[in-house]
């Protein structure tokens, strides 16, 4: 079975209020060309199709047109799409039946009552176990293994078994994600590899944006990564994965194909931080004809001048580039005990850290029970966003 594995398209994402439809369209066009050239048996999109649970009509149309273009590029290919934590599962489930006419299978929510709906047979080629994002408390214990065991019974011809999931797996490299730790990335707590079951030949993961094999996964567990950078900190190649599995039990052969962004995300200086005056000079010297997004890394002793953003915007007038953001770092001369935050620093803080700091200031014990309740409240808020 030959697979094209991708994830985390984040259609509808705006970068500092700049519309990215042109880039997302270019990404889909390249993806379609790859399908035409590689002719995979199955196309896997492992979650975070959209950037928000309530994408606009135009963004949903972009996705629909992408599915048609991919199908037309190789009509024999089966397409499987699962919802991620940024998606509304119900939006993916609504059109599940009509999509079947184009061999597109969308799986938006975990169906505890009908687990067989998560199993998609690729005739003569193999099986896909499609599991969308779900809060840990909504996933029945042993659910992953139950599905693998069901497929194992069905798999009399010893065909490859592939599973999809959208989650954080312990041991992954979460470079590029804000406020991430080994225990939680993007609000999703980490799973141990063992919790995802045994018996699959390849686990096609979504959620982590850096393409990688997961340490300890025996070359079978892989994040394809996002094909288009979502933040300036994602300073790595953005690719899709082409996976070949000859039969059940074989180690997958994997190659990557780069996706080019017509508007690359560029940080000045390319390494470290500059003074404000140095940063302005770098921006002034940036080539006029490169259509990049620009972030400035600036170190200050106190705060930036109030007119800093206006000055930066003035410096890019007449250029193809788009100024986005000044990433401010305070110099080490500042007192380590200073509690004042800039608006930017506050926005970048983890909500849990803010809550703990507030409790400390108020003299309230922030124990494990309170931390658990706080996390559960945040989960409920996120779940309501996805369902509405």
C-alpha positions in Angstrom: 0.0 0.0 0.0 1.3 3.4 -1.0 0.3 6.3 1.2 0.5 10.1 1.1 0.5 11.3 4.7 -0.2 15.0 5.5 -1.8 16.9 8.3 -2.4 20.3 9.9 -3.4 22.3 6.8 -5.0 25.0 9.1 -7.0 26.4 6.2 -8.3 29.9 7.0 -5.2 30.8 9.1 -4.4 34.5 9.0 -0.8 35.6 9.8 -1.0 38.9 11.7 -4.2 39.8 9.8 -2.7 38.9 6.4 -4.9 36.6 4.4 -3.0 33.4 3.3 -5.4 32.0 0.7 -2.8 32.4 -2.0 -0.3 30.3 -0.1 -2.9 27.7 0.9 -4.0 27.5 -2.7 -0.4 27.0 -3.8 0.1 24.3 -1.2 -3.0 22.4 -2.5 -1.9 22.8 -6.1 1.5 21.2 -5.2 -0.2 18.5 -3.2 -2.3 17.7 -6.3 0.7 17.5 -8.5 2.4 15.1 -6.0 -0.7 12.9 -6.1 -0.6 12.9 -9.9 3.0 11.9 -9.9 3.1 9.4 -7.0 -0.4 7.8 -7.5 -0.8 6.7 -3.9 -3.5 4.2 -3.0 -4.6 6.3 -0.1 -4.3 10.0 0.9 -4.4 10.6 4.7 -5.1 14.0 6.2 -4.6 13.6 9.9 -6.5 16.5 11.5 -6.5 20.3 11.8 -7.9 20.7 8.3 -9.1 24.2 9.4 -7.6 26.7 11.7 -10.8 27.4 13.6 -13.9 25.3 14.4 -16.0 27.9 12.5 -14.3 28.4 9.2 -15.9 30.8 6.7 -17.8 29.6 3.7 -14.9 30.6 1.5 -12.5 28.5 3.5 -14.8 25.5 3.5 -15.1 25.9 -0.3 -11.3 25.9 -0.5 -11.3 22.5 1.2 -14.1 21.1 -0.9 -12.4 22.1 -4.1 -9.1 20.6 -2.8 -10.9 17.2 -2.3 -12.3 17.3 -5.9 -8.9 18.3 -7.3 -7.1 15.5 -5.4 -9.7 12.9 -6.6 -9.4 14.1 -10.2 -5.6 13.8 -10.0 -5.9 10.1 -9.4 -9.5 8.8 -9.2 -8.5 5.4 -7.9 -7.1 6.9 -4.7 -9.0 6.8 -1.4 -8.9 9.9 0.7 -9.3 9.7 4.5 -9.8 13.0 6.5 -10.0 13.1 10.3 -10.8 16.1 12.5 -8.2 17.7 14.7 -8.4 19.8 17.9 -8.8 22.9 15.8 -11.7 21.4 13.8 -15.4 21.0 14.5 -16.0 17.3 14.3 -19.6 17.7 13.3 -18.7 19.8 10.3 -16.7 16.9 9.0 -19.4 14.4 9.7 -22.3 16.3 8.0 -21.2 15.5 4.5 -19.7 12.1 5.2 -22.2 10.2 2.9 -22.1 12.4 -0.3 -18.3 12.5 -0.1 -18.2 8.7 -0.6 -19.0 9.3 -4.3 -15.4 10.7 -4.6 -13.9 8.0 -2.4 -13.5 10.6 0.4 -14.0 9.4 3.9 -14.4 12.0 6.7 -14.3 11.1 10.4 -15.2 13.9 12.7 -16.0 12.3 16.1 -15.2 9.2 18.0 -18.1 6.8 17.7 -18.1 4.6 20.8 -21.3 2.8 19.9 -20.2 1.9 16.3 -16.4 1.5 16.4 -16.5 -0.2 13.0 -17.1 3.2 11.4 -13.5 4.0 12.1 -12.3 1.2 9.9 -11.9 1.9 6.2 -10.9 -0.9 3.9 -8.7 0.0 0.9 -9.7 -3.0 -1.4 -6.8 -5.3 -2.2 -4.3 -2.8 -0.5 -4.9 -2.6 3.2 -6.9 -1.1 6.0 -7.0 2.4 7.6 -8.1 2.9 11.2 -9.2 6.6 11.2 -9.3 8.1 14.7 -10.1 11.8 15.0 -9.0 14.0 17.9 -10.8 13.3 21.1 -10.4 14.4 24.8 -8.8 11.6 26.8 -11.9 11.2 28.9 -14.0 10.7 25.8 -11.8 7.9 24.4 -12.8 4.5 25.9 -10.0 2.6 27.6 -8.4 0.2 25.1 -10.2 1.8 22.1 -7.1 1.9 19.9 -6.3 -1.7 20.6 -9.9 -2.8 20.1 -9.9 -1.4 16.6 -6.6 -2.9 15.7 -7.8 -6.3 16.9 -11.0 -6.0 14.8 -8.9 -5.3 11.7 -6.5 -8.1 12.5 -9.4 -10.6 12.4 -10.6 -9.1 9.0 -7.0 -9.1 7.6 -6.9 -12.7 6.2 -4.6 -11.6 3.3 -1.9 -10.1 5.6 -2.3 -6.6 4.1 -0.8 -3.5 5.7 -2.7 -1.9 8.7 -2.4 1.9 9.1 -3.8 3.9 11.9 -4.5 7.7 12.1 -4.5 9.8 15.2 -4.3 13.5 16.1 -2.6 13.8 19.5 0.6 14.4 21.4 2.9 11.4 21.8 5.6 11.4 24.5 9.0 11.7 23.0 8.1 13.9 20.1 10.0 17.1 19.1 7.6 20.0 19.6 9.9 22.7 18.1 7.8 25.6 16.9 4.9 25.2 19.3 4.3 27.9 22.0 4.1 27.0 25.7 4.8 23.3 24.9 6.3 20.8 27.3 7.0 17.1 27.2 3.6 16.6 28.9 1.4 18.8 26.8 1.5 20.5 23.4 -1.2 22.8 22.1 -3.5 21.9 25.0 -3.3 18.2 24.3 -1.7 16.0 27.0 0.8 13.5 25.9 0.0 9.8 25.3 2.4 7.0 26.0 3.1 5.1 22.8 1.8 2.0 24.5 -1.6 3.6 25.0 -2.1 3.7 21.2 -2.1 -0.1 20.9 0.0 -2.6 19.0 -0.3 -4.3 15.7 -0.4 -1.4 13.2 2.3 -1.1 10.5 2.3 2.7 10.4 0.7 5.3 12.7 0.0 8.5 10.7 -0.1 11.3 13.3 -1.2 14.9 13.2 -1.0 17.8 15.6 2.8 18.4 15.9 4.0 20.7 13.1 7.6 19.4 12.8 7.8 16.3 10.5 9.5 13.4 12.4 9.5 9.8 13.4 8.6 9.5 17.1 11.5 8.2 19.3 10.7 4.6 20.4 8.2 4.0 17.6 10.5 1.6 15.6 10.2 3.7 12.4 6.4 3.2 12.4 5.1 6.3 14.2 5.4 9.5 12.3 4.2 13.1 12.3 3.9 14.4 8.7 4.1 18.0 10.0 2.3 20.9 8.5 2.9 21.6 4.8 2.7 25.3 5.4 4.4 27.2 8.3 1.9 28.5 10.9 4.4 30.6 12.9 7.8 32.2 12.5 9.2 29.6 15.0 8.6 26.8 12.5 11.9 27.4 10.9 12.2 23.9 9.3 11.3 22.2 6.1 7.6 21.7 5.4 6.8 18.5 3.6 4.4 15.6 2.9 5.4 12.0 3.6 5.2 9.2 1.0 4.9 5.9 2.7 5.3 2.4 1.1 4.3 -0.8 3.0 4.5 -4.1 1.1 2.6 -6.3 3.6 1.6 -6.5 7.2 4.6 -6.7 9.5 7.0 -4.9 7.1 8.8 -1.7 8.1 7.5 1.2 6.1 9.7 2.9 3.5 9.3 6.7 3.8 10.4 9.6 1.7 9.5 13.3 2.0 8.6 15.9 -0.6 9.0 19.6 0.1 6.1 22.0 -0.2 7.3 25.5 -1.3 5.7 28.6 0.2 5.4 31.6 -2.2 5.5 33.9 0.9 8.2 32.5 3.2 8.2 33.5 6.9 11.5 35.3 7.5 13.0 36.5 10.8 15.5 39.3 11.0 18.2 38.9 12.1 18.3 35.3 11.1 20.1 34.4 14.4 19.8 36.0 17.8 18.4 39.5 18.5 19.3 43.0 17.3 18.9 46.4 18.8 16.0 48.4 17.4 18.3 50.6 15.3 20.0 47.5 13.9 16.7 45.8 13.2 15.5 48.8 11.2 18.6 48.8 9.1 18.1 45.1 8.3 14.5 45.8 7.3 15.5 48.7 5.1 18.1 46.5 3.3 15.7 43.6 2.8 15.3 43.0 -1.0 12.4 44.9 -2.6 11.3 41.9 -4.7 11.0 39.1 -2.2 7.4 38.5 -1.1 8.1 37.4 2.4 6.5 37.9 5.8 8.9 39.6 8.2 9.4 39.3 11.9 12.0 41.4 13.8 13.8 40.0 16.8 14.6 43.0 19.0 16.3 43.2 22.4 15.5 46.2 24.5 16.6 47.5 27.9 13.2 48.8 28.7 10.4 49.0 26.1 10.2 49.7 22.4 9.5 53.2 21.1 5.7 53.8 20.8 6.2 54.5 17.1 8.2 51.3 16.4 5.5 49.5 14.4 4.7 52.6 12.4 8.4 53.0 11.6 8.6 49.3 10.4 5.6 49.7 8.2 7.1 52.8 6.6 10.3 50.9 5.9 8.5 48.2 3.8 6.5 50.6 1.7 7.2 49.8 -2.0 8.6 46.3 -1.1 7.0 43.0 -1.8 7.5 41.8 1.8 4.9 42.2 4.6 5.9 43.4 8.0 4.2 41.4 10.7 5.6 41.6 14.2 8.3 42.7 16.5 9.4 39.9 18.8 10.8 41.7 21.9 13.2 40.3 24.4 14.3 42.2 27.5 18.0 42.5 28.1 19.6 40.5 30.9 20.3 43.8 32.6 16.7 43.8 33.9 16.0 42.5 37.3 15.0 38.8 37.3 12.4 39.5 39.9 10.5 42.2 37.9 6.8 41.2 37.6 5.7 43.7 34.9 4.7 42.2 31.6 4.3 43.7 28.2 1.0 42.9 26.4 2.9 40.6 24.0 4.5 38.7 27.0 1.1 38.3 28.7 -0.5 36.9 25.5 2.3 34.4 25.1 2.0 33.1 28.7 0.4 29.7 29.4 -3.0 30.3 31.1 -2.1 27.7 33.7 1.1 29.6 34.6 -0.9 32.9 34.9 -3.4 31.1 37.2 -0.6 29.7 39.4 1.1 33.1 39.6 -2.2 34.8 40.6 -2.8 32.1 43.3 0.7 32.7 44.7 0.1 36.5 44.8 -3.2 35.9 46.6 -1.7 33.4 49.0 -4.0 30.6 47.7 -2.6 27.0 47.6 -2.6 25.9 43.9 -2.5 22.1 44.5 -2.9 19.2 42.1 -6.7 19.1 42.5 -7.0 22.8 41.6 -4.6 22.3 38.6 -6.8 19.4 37.4 -10.0 21.5 37.8 -8.4 24.4 35.9 -7.3 22.1 33.0 -10.7 20.5 32.9 -12.3 23.9 32.6 -10.0 24.9 29.7 -10.8 21.6 28.0 -14.6 22.2 28.3 -14.2 25.7 26.8 -12.2 24.3 23.9 -14.8 21.5 23.4 -17.6 24.0 23.3 -15.7 26.0 20.6 -15.4 22.8 18.5 -19.1 21.9 18.9 -20.6 25.3 18.3 
